[in-house]
Amino acid sequence: MRIFKDKKIIFENSRFVGSSGLMFRKKPALNEAVILKCPGNSRLFSMIHMLFVFFPIYIIWLDKQKNIVDIKKAYPFQPFLVPRHPAYYVIECIKLPEIRINDRLEF
């Protein structure tokens, strides 16, 4: 699956994964991303941790309309990261594309 911003591909390969995200996985390629769908649009359900993730990643939180609500860099074994606003999707990636908060993504 591809992820787009303004009809431009920002991730060539992406896939939905379960709640484990990149835990216990090898480092993805620069053009890959994993998408987690939260059970609800909230800060609590979209909170993540970096336990058993062995490399730094970028976290992109999106609301139900796929607008970016927060972006953070996460480091291995960081306990908890909570978005500033409620989120419905979480994207984990190695390289941060040229995006900003309030941009809309499509996938």
C-alpha positions as CSV (number, residue, x, y, z in Angstrom):
1,M,0.0,0.0,0.0
2,R,1.2,3.5,-0.7
3,I,0.8,6.6,1.4
4,F,0.4,10.0,-0.4
5,K,0.5,13.6,0.5
6,D,-1.0,15.9,-2.2
7,K,-1.0,13.0,-4.7
8,K,2.8,12.6,-4.2
9,I,4.0,9.2,-2.8
10,I,5.7,9.6,0.6
11,F,5.9,5.9,1.4
12,E,6.1,3.3,-1.4
13,N,5.6,0.3,0.9
14,S,3.3,0.4,3.9
15,R,1.2,-2.1,5.7
16,F,-1.3,-2.3,8.5
17,V,0.1,-4.3,11.4
18,G,-1.3,-5.4,14.8
19,S,-0.8,-3.5,18.0
20,S,2.9,-4.5,18.2
21,G,4.1,-2.1,15.5
22,L,7.8,-2.4,15.0
23,M,8.5,-4.3,18.2
24,F,10.8,-7.3,17.7
25,R,11.1,-6.5,14.0
26,K,14.1,-5.7,11.8
27,K,14.6,-2.1,10.7
28,P,12.4,-1.3,7.7
29,A,13.6,0.3,4.5
30,L,13.6,4.1,4.2
31,N,10.5,4.0,1.9
32,E,8.5,1.7,4.2
33,A,6.1,2.5,7.0
34,V,3.8,0.5,9.3
35,I,0.3,1.7,10.1
36,L,-1.6,0.9,13.3
37,K,-5.3,1.5,13.5
38,C,-6.4,2.5,17.0
39,P,-9.7,1.1,18.5
40,G,-10.9,4.7,19.0
41,N,-10.0,8.3,18.3
42,S,-8.2,9.2,21.5
43,R,-4.9,10.1,23.1
44,L,-5.0,7.0,25.3
45,F,-5.6,4.4,22.6
46,S,-3.0,6.0,20.3
47,M,-0.2,6.1,23.0
48,I,2.8,4.0,22.1
49,H,6.0,2.7,23.8
50,M,9.4,1.8,22.4
51,L,10.1,-1.2,24.5
52,F,11.7,-3.9,22.3
53,V,12.2,-1.5,19.4
54,F,15.9,-1.4,18.8
55,F,16.3,1.6,16.5
56,P,15.0,5.2,16.5
57,I,11.8,5.9,14.5
58,Y,9.4,8.7,13.7
59,I,5.8,8.5,14.9
60,I,3.1,10.3,12.9
61,W,-0.3,10.5,14.5
62,L,-3.4,11.0,12.3
63,D,-7.0,11.7,13.2
64,K,-9.9,9.8,11.6
65,Q,-9.9,12.1,8.6
66,K,-6.2,11.3,8.1
67,N,-5.0,14.8,9.1
68,I,-1.6,14.8,11.0
69,V,-2.2,15.8,14.6
70,D,1.3,15.2,16.0
71,I,4.8,14.0,15.0
72,K,7.6,12.9,17.3
73,K,10.9,11.1,17.1
74,A,11.1,8.1,19.3
75,Y,14.2,6.3,20.7
76,P,14.7,2.7,21.7
77,F,13.2,1.7,25.1
78,Q,11.5,5.1,25.6
79,P,8.6,4.3,27.9
80,F,5.5,6.2,26.6
81,L,4.8,8.6,23.8
82,V,1.4,10.3,23.8
83,P,0.1,12.6,21.0
84,R,-0.9,16.2,21.7
85,H,-4.4,15.5,20.2
86,P,-6.6,12.5,19.8
87,A,-5.5,10.1,17.0
88,Y,-7.0,7.2,15.1
89,Y,-4.0,6.1,13.1
90,V,-0.3,5.8,14.0
91,I,2.4,5.6,11.4
92,E,5.9,4.4,12.3
93,C,8.7,5.0,9.9
94,I,12.5,5.4,9.8
95,K,12.8,8.5,7.6
96,L,10.4,11.5,8.1
97,P,9.1,12.8,4.8
98,E,8.4,16.4,4.2
99,I,5.2,16.7,6.2
100,R,3.8,19.0,8.9
101,I,1.0,19.0,11.4
102,N,-2.4,19.5,9.8
103,D,-1.2,18.0,6.5
104,R,-3.7,15.4,5.1
105,L,-2.4,12.0,4.0
106,E,-4.1,9.3,1.9
107,F,-3.7,5.6,1.9
